[in-house]
Amino acid sequence: MWKYILGSILLIVGSVEILLAFHKGLRETLMQSSPLRSKGAEPPVLLLAGISALIMGTGILLYGLLW
């Protein structure tokens, strides 16, 4: 059960990060309202983190089906 919860959370986080990487207006609005303002949240970093979260979430959900 925990496997599905963690995998689903990672898929959602990955999708949001990829959305923020491609949508400049949403990213700027979110960063302005954030108490922790960082210039390190550039699109390539968000895209890489989003892809990583999607792969990890998919791997957790499919673990055991492929073996």
ROSE-4610 file (N, C-alpha, C; in Angstrom, 1 decimal, always signed):
// ROSE-4610
residu = [M/M/M/W/W/W/K/K/K/Y/Y/Y/I/I/I/L/L/L/G/G/G/S/S/S/I/I/I/L/L/L/L/L/L/I/I/I/V/V/V/G/G/G/S/S/S/V/V/V/E/E/E/I/I/I/L/L/L/L/L/L/A/A/A/F/F/F/H/H/H/K/K/K/G/G/G/L/L/L/R/R/R/E/E/E/T/T/T/L/L/L/M/M/M/Q/Q/Q/S/S/S/S/S/S/P/P/P/L/L/L/R/R/R/S/S/S/K/K/K/G/G/G/A/A/A/E/E/E/P/P/P/P/P/P/V/V/V/L/L/L/L/L/L/L/L/L/A/A/A/G/G/G/I/I/I/S/S/S/A/A/A/L/L/L/I/I/I/M/M/M/G/G/G/T/T/T/G/G/G/I/I/I/L/L/L/L/L/L/Y/Y/Y/G/G/G/L/L/L/L/L/L/W/W/W]
num = [1/1/1/2/2/2/3/3/3/4/4/4/5/5/5/6/6/6/7/7/7/8/8/8/9/9/9/10/10/10/11/11/11/12/12/12/13/13/13/14/14/14/15/15/15/16/16/16/17/17/17/18/18/18/19/19/19/20/20/20/21/21/21/22/22/22/23/23/23/24/24/24/25/25/25/26/26/26/27/27/27/28/28/28/29/29/29/30/30/30/31/31/31/32/32/32/33/33/33/34/34/34/35/35/35/36/36/36/37/37/37/38/38/38/39/39/39/40/40/40/41/41/41/42/42/42/43/43/43/44/44/44/45/45/45/46/46/46/47/47/47/48/48/48/49/49/49/50/50/50/51/51/51/52/52/52/53/53/53/54/54/54/55/55/55/56/56/56/57/57/57/58/58/58/59/59/59/60/60/60/61/61/61/62/62/62/63/63/63/64/64/64/65/65/65/66/66/66/67/67/67]
x = [+0.8/+0.0/+0.9/+1.9/+2.8/+3.5/+3.8/+4.4/+3.6/+2.3/+1.4/+1.3/+1.2/+1.1/+2.4/+3.6/+4.8/+5.0/+4.7/+4.8/+3.9/+2.6/+1.7/+2.1/+2.7/+3.2/+4.3/+5.2/+6.4/+5.9/+4.9/+4.4/+3.7/+3.0/+2.4/+3.4/+4.4/+5.5/+6.3/+6.6/+7.3/+6.5/+5.2/+4.3/+4.3/+4.2/+4.2/+5.5/+6.6/+7.9/+8.1/+7.6/+7.7/+6.8/+5.6/+4.8/+5.4/+6.0/+6.7/+7.9/+8.6/+9.7/+9.3/+8.1/+7.7/+6.7/+6.2/+5.2/+5.9/+6.4/+7.2/+6.3/+5.1/+4.3/+3.9/+3.5/+3.2/+4.4/+5.6/+6.8/+7.1/+7.0/+7.3/+6.4/+5.1/+4.1/+4.3/+4.6/+4.9/+6.2/+7.2/+8.4/+8.3/+7.4/+7.1/+6.4/+5.5/+4.7/+5.4/+6.5/+7.2/+8.1/+8.1/+8.9/+10.4/+10.7/+12.1/+12.3/+12.9/+13.1/+14.5/+14.5/+15.8/+15.9/+17.1/+17.4/+17.8/+18.0/+18.4/+17.3/+16.1/+14.9/+14.7/+15.7/+15.7/+15.0/+14.5/+13.8/+14.6/+15.9/+16.6/+16.6/+16.8/+16.8/+15.5/+14.4/+13.1/+12.7/+13.2/+12.9/+13.6/+14.9/+15.6/+15.0/+14.6/+14.0/+12.7/+11.9/+10.6/+10.7/+11.7/+11.9/+12.4/+13.3/+13.8/+12.7/+11.8/+10.7/+9.7/+9.4/+8.6/+9.1/+10.4/+11.1/+11.1/+11.4/+11.4/+10.0/+9.0/+7.6/+7.1/+7.4/+7.1/+7.8/+9.1/+9.8/+9.3/+8.9/+8.3/+7.0/+6.2/+4.9/+5.0/+6.0/+6.1/+7.1/+7.7/+8.6/+7.9/+8.4/+7.8/+7.0/+6.6/+5.8/+6.8/+8.0/+8.9/+9.8/+9.8/+10.7/+9.9]
y = [-1.2/+0.0/+1.3/+1.3/+2.4/+2.6/+1.6/+1.6/+2.5/+2.3/+3.0/+4.5/+4.7/+6.1/+6.9/+6.3/+7.0/+7.1/+6.1/+6.2/+7.3/+7.4/+8.4/+9.8/+9.9/+11.3/+11.7/+10.8/+11.1/+11.4/+10.7/+11.1/+12.5/+12.8/+14.1/+15.2/+15.0/+16.0/+16.2/+15.1/+15.2/+15.9/+15.7/+16.4/+17.9/+18.2/+19.7/+20.3/+19.7/+20.3/+20.5/+19.5/+19.7/+20.8/+20.9/+22.0/+23.3/+23.4/+24.7/+25.0/+23.9/+24.2/+24.8/+24.4/+24.9/+26.2/+26.5/+27.6/+28.7/+29.7/+30.8/+31.6/+31.9/+32.8/+32.2/+30.9/+30.2/+30.1/+29.8/+29.7/+31.0/+32.1/+33.4/+33.8/+33.5/+33.8/+32.9/+31.7/+30.8/+31.3/+31.7/+32.1/+33.5/+34.3/+35.6/+35.4/+34.4/+34.2/+33.2/+32.7/+31.7/+32.5/+32.0/+32.6/+32.3/+31.2/+30.9/+31.2/+32.3/+32.7/+32.2/+31.5/+30.9/+31.2/+31.5/+31.7/+30.4/+29.3/+28.0/+27.2/+27.7/+27.0/+27.4/+27.2/+27.5/+26.4/+26.6/+25.6/+24.3/+24.3/+23.0/+22.2/+22.9/+22.2/+21.6/+22.3/+21.8/+20.7/+20.8/+19.7/+18.4/+18.5/+17.4/+16.7/+17.5/+17.0/+16.4/+17.0/+16.4/+15.0/+15.0/+13.7/+12.6/+13.0/+12.1/+11.6/+12.5/+12.0/+11.1/+11.4/+10.6/+9.2/+9.1/+7.8/+7.0/+7.7/+7.0/+6.5/+7.4/+7.0/+5.8/+5.9/+4.8/+3.5/+3.6/+2.4/+1.8/+2.7/+2.1/+1.4/+2.0/+1.4/+0.1/+0.0/-1.1/-2.2/-1.9/-2.8/-4.1/-5.2/-6.5/-7.0/-6.1/-6.6/-7.0/-6.5/-6.7/-7.9/-8.4/-9.6/-10.8]
z = [+0.0/+0.0/+0.0/+0.8/+0.9/-0.4/-1.2/-2.5/-3.4/-3.4/-4.3/-3.9/-2.6/-2.2/-2.5/-2.3/-2.6/-4.1/-4.9/-6.3/-6.9/-6.4/-6.8/-6.5/-5.3/-4.9/-5.8/-6.1/-6.9/-8.4/-8.9/-10.2/-10.2/-9.1/-9.1/-9.0/-8.1/-7.9/-9.2/-9.9/-11.2/-12.2/-12.3/-13.3/-13.0/-11.7/-11.3/-11.7/-11.4/-11.7/-13.2/-14.0/-15.5/-15.9/-15.3/-15.7/-15.4/-14.2/-13.8/-14.7/-15.2/-16.1/-17.4/-17.9/-19.2/-19.1/-18.0/-17.8/-17.0/-17.7/-17.1/-16.2/-16.6/-15.8/-14.5/-14.5/-13.3/-12.3/-12.9/-12.1/-11.4/-12.2/-11.6/-10.5/-10.7/-9.7/-8.4/-8.6/-7.5/-6.7/-7.4/-6.8/-6.1/-6.6/-5.9/-4.6/-4.5/-3.3/-2.3/-2.7/-1.9/-0.8/+0.4/+1.4/+1.2/+0.5/+0.1/-1.3/-1.6/-3.0/-3.4/-4.5/-5.0/-6.5/-6.9/-8.3/-8.9/-8.1/-8.6/-9.2/-9.1/-9.7/-11.1/-11.9/-13.4/-14.1/-15.3/-16.1/-16.3/-16.6/-16.8/-15.5/-14.4/-13.1/-12.7/-13.0/-12.7/-13.7/-14.9/-15.9/-15.5/-15.1/-14.7/-13.4/-12.5/-11.2/-11.5/-12.4/-12.8/-13.5/-14.4/-15.1/-14.1/-13.2/-12.2/-11.3/-10.9/-10.0/-10.8/-12.1/-12.9/-13.0/-13.3/-13.5/-12.2/-11.1/-9.8/-9.4/-9.6/-9.3/-10.1/-11.4/-12.3/-11.9/-11.6/-11.1/-9.9/-8.9/-7.7/-7.9/-8.8/-9.1/-9.9/-10.8/-11.6/-11.0/-9.9/-9.3/-9.0/-9.4/-9.2/-10.4/-11.3/-12.4/-13.5/-13.6/-14.6/-14.4/-13.1/-12.8/-12.6]
